[in-house]
Amino acid sequence: MNASCQTETRSKTSERIYILGIGNVGCFVAHSLRSILSEPPITLLFHRQGLLDIWKNRGETIDLRTDGASDLRGGFDAELAAAPSDDENNEATSSGIKYKPIDNLIVAVKAQNTVAALRSIQHRLTSESTILFLQNGMGVTDEVDKTLFPSQVGRPHYTMGINSHGLNSTAPFVVTHAGHGTISIGSTSAEEERTSSVYLPKVMLQAETLKTTRCSPDEILQLQWEKLVANLVVNPLTAVLDCPNGRLTPPDMVNTIHILTTEISAVIQALPEMSARTKANFLPNRLDELVKSIATKTAKNISSMLQDVRAGKETEIEYITGYILRRAEELGLRCEENEKLMQKVLLRQEEMLKGERP
């Protein structure tokens, strides 16, 4: 029988935290949660056997490096995230054994991989599950609902997370904490905030390294858009220019950035879900300052999009620039310069995926 079948009591299952996506963010969160005195049980979910084998061969530990100091932590459980076969489903049905439910899930996979990753464990998610989405971009939950949970009946609760820590990696399960930031978490609606479990946010708040803050729905919406604005400018520009974030701070970049933020601001000002008070925080000049501030604070960092391009991986551009372009189209607006920049990223991504350098 599949290892994901019920073997724990419901109370223990409710305390267990699963992490889907064992990249920089997933490893950082897992490592940080192990620092809590109560040490909640943590299961790392791997999407392929080869990566799980590497995990076992490397001693089943995560190495977090901060200011040159290495901190190894272990004690994690690990599973292969895989949808059950028809035979396993039949066996489970005939024997009356239920799959072990996942009550607390942190999703840290790339936005474009979310639906496929969640599909592999969809049979273990219920209306009692809480999913914390901790990734770049927007529009992911809409796609998850449309593809996996079209009915509200049985749909898990969602919590959104915005990470501003600077993280990079030189080897599997080795993460460098390059820039200290925060993780802001919150529900996107008052109803979701009222009905979601408080356990996962409570545990996140206890992990000192994460610097977690709890936000209201209005606050989390503003933070989501602020993070998206930063990603809309910093990520694609650094991916195209092949440079660290600090390259965007000199005067020669001011006009380029302003053209992008002006288009972005026009879309945000037309959003029906955002209040007039919140929209006032997204005028072009303020967005210019926001981008400059983030690029300055993270000057030595390599953006996640540039890391993906250099590694020959697919980027999250469709959920960053692609999202603002889709919203613009809905509102009858155009973001021509952002669209041109996206095409440059896609071209460079294609070249790197083919192993070519421009």
N, C-alpha and C positions, 0 to 999 in steps of 0.2 A: 504494500500500500504506500502511496505517496507520502513523503515525510511531512507534508503540510496538513495531515489529518489531525483531528482533535486529540491532544495528549495532555493538555494543561487544563486546570480549572478555569472557569470564566473570570474569576477575580485576578488570577495571575496573567491571563491573556490580556486583560484590560490595562495592565501596567506595562506590558511589553511594547516597546517602540520599534517599528520597522523603518528602515531607511532604504529607499529605492533610488539608486544612483550613487555609485561609490567613487565619484570624481573628487575634485577639490572641495566643493561645498559639502558633499555628503560625508567625506572623511573628516572635515573640520568639525561638523556638527556632531558626528559620532564620537570623535575624540573628546570634545568638550563635554558631552553628556556623561562620559565615563568619569569625569572629575567630580561629579555630584556625590556627596556623602552617601546618599541613599542608593546610588548606582542602579538606576532602572535597568531591567533586562533589555538588551538591544540586539536586534537581528538585522544583519546586512543582507540585502536581497541582490543577488548577482544575476545579470541577464544572460550570461553564457558560461558554460562549463570551464572554458579556458581561463577566464578571469578568476573564477573560483579556485582553480588549481594554482594560479599564481599567488592568490591570497594564502593558501595553505603552505605553499613552498616558501613564502617570505615570513613565516612564523605567526601568521594571523594577528598581526599588530599594525597599528597606524602610528606613523612617526610625524609629529607636528613640530616644525622647526620655527623658532621665533628668535630673532636677533642672534642667530648662529647657534642657539642652544637647541638640542634635540630632546624631545619628550615622547617616549614610546608608551603606548597603552594597548592592552589586550583585553581579553574577557568578553569578546563579542561572539555571538552566535552567527552562523552564516547559512543561507539557503540559496538554492537555485530557483529563481522566479520563473515558473513555467506553468502554463495552463494545463490542466489534467487531460489526459487522452480519453477517448470514448470508453476504453476498457476500464480505466481508473474510475471514471464517472459511474459506470455500470456497477463496478465492485462496491463503490461507496454507497450507492443507492440500495443495492441488495443486502449489504451488511448493516445498514443504518448508521454508518460512521459519517460524521460531518467533517468537512475541511475546517482546519483551525482558523477562526476568524481573525482578521487584522483590524483592531480597534483604533490604533494610532499609527499613522503612516506619514513619513516625511518624504516628499517627492523632490529629489534633487537632480533628476536627469535633465538633459538639454530639452528645451521646449519642444523641438521637432520630434523628439523620441517619446514624449509623454504618453500618448494614446497607446502606442504599441507596448510600452512598459507596463502600463496599468492593465491592459488587456490580459497580460499573463497572470495577474493575481485578482482579476475581477471577481472570480468565484469566491473569494475570501473577504470581499468588501460588502458591508451591509449598511442599513440606515443608521446603525450605531457607530459606524466608523467615522473618524475625523481625519481628513487629509490636509496636511500643511504643504502647500506648493511653494517651494523655495527655489525660484529660477528666474532667469531674465525673460523679458518680453511680456506681452499681454494677449488675451484671447484664448489662452490654453484651456481654461475651465469651460468656455463655450464649446470648444471642440470635444472635450471629454464628455459633456452632457449630451451633445448631438450624437456622438459615436457609441458611447458605452452606457450612459444612463439617461436615455431619452425621457423616461418617466420619473416623476418626483418620488414615486413609491420605490423604496429601496435605495434611493440615491444617498451616498455618503454626505457628511457635512464638510464644507470647505473652509479652510483658513488660509489667508495669503501671507507670504513672508517676503520682506525686502531686505536683502543682504548688502551691506556696504563694506564688508571686510575685503581687503586685497589678498587674494590667494593664488598661488601657482604651484606647479608640481614638476619635479625632475625625474620621478620614478613612480610606479604604482604604489599607492598607499603612503607616499611621502609628500607632505604638503608644507609649503613655506607660507607662514603668516606674514605677508609682505607689508600689509597696511591694516592698522587697527580701525575697526568701524563698529557698526551695530547691526542687529537684526530686529526689524520691526515686524510685528505680527498682529493680525486682526481680521475680523470677518468683514465682508463687503456689504452686508445688510444688517439691520437691527434684528430681523427675525433669525438670521443665521447666528448672530452673536448670542441671542437668547437661548437657542437650542443646542449649540455646539458644546462638546465636552470641554471642561476647563482643565483636564488633566495634562494634555500635551503643552498648552501654553504655560501652565504652572511649572512643569519640569524644565522647559526652555529657560524660564526666568531664573532658575536656580543655578544654571551653568554660567559661571562668572566670565569665562572667556568669550562667550557669545554676545554679551552686552545686549540682551534682549529687552525690548520695550513692548508693552501692550498698547494697542491703538484702537480708537473708535472707528466705525465704518467710514465716516467722513475723513478722518486722519489717514486711514490706510489707502483710501482712494487718491488723496493728494500725494502721498508718498509713492504710490505705484506710478503715477504720472510723472513725478519728478525723476524717479529712477528711469522711466522709459525715455524721458527727454535726454537725460545724460547718455543713455545707451544709444539713442538715435543719432547723437552727434559724435561722441567719443569713440564708440565701437567701430562704426564703419569708416570714419576718417583714419583712425590708426590702422585699421586693417588694410586700407588702400595705400596709405603712406608708409606702411611697415615701420612704425615708430612707437616708442613709449608714449604714454598719455601726456607727458610734459611738453611734447612737441606742439601741442595745440594751444599753448599759452602765449607765445610771442605775438607781437602786433600784426604780423603778416597773415595770421589766421583769423583775425577779428571779423573781417568782412564775410569770409566763407561761413563762419559759424553763425553770424547774424542772418544771413540769407536762409539757412536751414531752420533756425529758431523762429523766424518770422512766419514761415509756412506752417510749422508745428503749432505755434500759438494760435493761428487762425482756425485750425481744426479744433483745438481744445476750447476756444471761445464759443464754438458752435455745438459742443457736446450737450445733449439734453439731460444727461445724468449728473452733471456737475452744477453746483450752485454758483450764483453770481459772485458770492464771497470767495469761493475757492478759485474761480476763474481769474480773479484779480491777481492771483499769485503766478499766473502763467502768461503775463505780457512779455513781448519779445526781449526787452532790455533786462528783465529779471531772469529770463531763461539764459541770456548771454552770461550773466553773472553766475548763475548756477553751474553752467558748463565749465566756465573758467575756474570756479572754486574747486570743483571736483577734479579737473585736470591738474590743478596745482597741488592739491592734497595727495594725489596719486601719481605724481609726475614720473616716478621711476617704474611704475607698474606697467605691465603688458596687458592690454584689455583681453577679456575672454574671447572676443571675436578674432583678434589677431593671433592668440594662442591656437585657436582652432584652424585658422588659415595656414599658419606655419606647420601645423601637425598634419595637414592634408585632410582635415575633417570638415564635415558639413557645419556651417554656422547657424546661428539662431536668427539670421536676418529676416526671415519670413515672419517671425513673431515680434520683431522690433520695428523695422521700417515697413515691413509688409503690413503690420497691424495699423499703423498710422495711415498708410495709403488706403486700406480698406475702409477705415472710418471716414477718411476724407471723401471717398467715392460715395459713401452712404449719404453724406451731407452736401453733395454736389460741389465739392471743392477739389482743387488740384494741388499736389505737392511735387512740382516738377523737379526741383533741385534734389530733394530727398530721393525721388525715384531714380534720377540719374546716378546718385551716389550708390543706391542699392544695386543697380546694374553693374557698377564697377566692382562692388564686393562679390557679386555672383560670378563675374568673369574671373576675378582673381581666385575665388574658391574653386572654380572649375579647373583652372590651370594647375592649382596645387593638388587637387584630387587626382589629376592625371600625372602628377609628378613633374610638371613643367614649372619653370620659374620665368616670370616675365622679363 
